[in-house]
Amino acid sequence: VRPQRGQCGCPAHAVCGMCVDQVKLAAAEQAAIDLETRFHASTNVVMDLERPEDETAALLQRCVHVSDETKRRLLGEWSDERMAHALPLHACASCGVR
């Protein structure tokens, strides 16, 4: 039996955008969380905890501190070694132009 327009027609083990059964939706959401947890546990990949931008900025401001001396050292290293004006650029030279 085909579902009427605007009605859910997916099988019991699937969820679609038309599902209205809250138990089925909650079970699908929990299954997705369990799947992600199993993936991260089995692959040893660190879970990415997504946060809103303002919360991330507040955490960085509160928890991460880079001293002025470290900032000066990194800036000097960048400008003198990595991006120095006289620094030759890397090239493969396969075309004959460097």
Residue pairs with C-beta under 8 A, 6 or more apart in sequence:
2 9
3 9
3 18
6 18
7 18
8 16
8 18
8 19
8 20
8 21
9 16
9 18
10 16
10 18
10 19
12 24
15 24
15 25
15 28
19 25
19 28
36 47
37 47
39 45
40 46
40 47
51 59
81 87
88 98
91 97
91 98
